[in-house]
Amino acid sequence: MNWQHIFDLLHGEMASGIVATSMVRLVLAAILGGLIGLERELKHQPAGLRTNMFICFGAALFTILSDLLAVEHLGDHTRISAQIIPGIGFIGAGSILHMRGLTTGLTTAATLFVVASVGMATGGGLYLTAVFATGIALVTLFTLGHLELTFNLKILLTSYEVTGRTVEEITQEVNRILERRHRMMQNVESGSTSQHVRLQFDVSGCNREQKELLRELKASSVLGSVTSLGPVELE
């Protein structure tokens, strides 16, 4: 095989229009997957921009290959692309965690599943379907999340930092406040300075409960200062 033969093969492939079509589909898949991944990245989820982009890109590429290789070798057009679903299921299962009776990562796993389907639709040439599905996914991720917070439908794991004289005194006061709500401190860490002792902990509850808890912590005469460090999202 000489350089002329290689050049002829590449020229023939380009002339057939397959490469141009495939490149358009792959670029669109990367863009659509990146849009969903950007929303995940903004919420500091483990599966962020690059992960979603690569999954969408890979699903599109496998779909393209599944069709092209079946034509060339007279095989099943759906054999390769059919394996995308169990593959994404394996990745999605790895993003689901169970801790202290709470399940996290379900939204991330479901998003990966949707991103893979968007990639398959793009790879199959269903451009409008892929764009529409991406739009629905983005609206769902952005809008429904705010509605869940507004109507107190979502359980949040929120981090707090409080200061006081001793760890025992702070812990006793926080537990006294949490006891009425039947809540417990999670992931407790402490540190001391020359002026006071700092205690950081997480508490689960809906948006309304977190606001009420913050007010009660600030109203305590035992605690020096109280700061909400923000939610660690449970999805």
Rosetta blueprint (number, residue, H / E / L):
1 M L
2 N L
3 W H
4 Q H
5 H H
6 I H
7 F H
8 D H
9 L H
10 L H
11 H H
12 G H
13 E H
14 M H
15 A H
16 S L
17 G L
18 I H
19 V H
20 A H
21 T H
22 S H
23 M H
24 V H
25 R H
26 L H
27 V H
28 L H
29 A H
30 A H
31 I H
32 L H
33 G H
34 G H
35 L H
36 I H
37 G H
38 L H
39 E H
40 R H
41 E H
42 L H
43 K L
44 H L
45 Q L
46 P L
47 A L
48 G L
49 L H
50 R H
51 T H
52 N H
53 M H
54 F H
55 I H
56 C H
57 F H
58 G H
59 A H
60 A H
61 L H
62 F H
63 T H
64 I H
65 L H
66 S H
67 D H
68 L H
69 L H
70 A H
71 V H
72 E H
73 H H
74 L L
75 G L
76 D L
77 H L
78 T L
79 R H
80 I H
81 S H
82 A H
83 Q L
84 I H
85 I H
86 P H
87 G H
88 I H
89 G H
90 F H
91 I H
92 G H
93 A H
94 G H
95 S L
96 I L
97 L E
98 H E
99 M E
100 R L
101 G L
102 L E
103 T E
104 T E
105 G L
106 L H
107 T H
108 T H
109 A H
110 A H
111 T H
112 L H
113 F H
114 V H
115 V H
116 A H
117 S H
118 V H
119 G H
120 M H
121 A H
122 T H
123 G H
124 G L
125 G L
126 L L
127 Y H
128 L H
129 T H
130 A H
131 V H
132 F H
133 A H
134 T H
135 G H
136 I H
137 A H
138 L H
139 V H
140 T H
141 L H
142 F H
143 T H
144 L H
145 G H
146 H H
147 L H
148 E H
149 L H
150 T H
151 F L
152 N L
153 L L
154 K L
155 I L
156 L E
157 L E
158 T E
159 S E
160 Y E
161 E E
162 V E
163 T E
164 G E
165 R L
166 T L
167 V H
168 E H
169 E H
170 I H
171 T H
172 Q H
173 E H
174 V H
175 N H
176 R H
177 I H
178 L H
179 E H
180 R L
181 R L
182 H L
183 R L
184 M L
185 M L
186 Q E
187 N E
188 V E
189 E E
190 S E
191 G E
192 S E
193 T L
194 S L
195 Q L
196 H L
197 V E
198 R E
199 L E
200 Q E
201 F E
202 D E
203 V E
204 S E
205 G E
206 C L
207 N H
208 R H
209 E H
210 Q H
211 K H
212 E H
213 L H
214 L H
215 R H
216 E H
217 L H
218 K H
219 A H
220 S L
221 S L
222 V L
223 L L
224 G L
225 S L
226 V E
227 T E
228 S E
229 L E
230 G E
231 P E
232 V E
233 E L
234 L L
235 E L
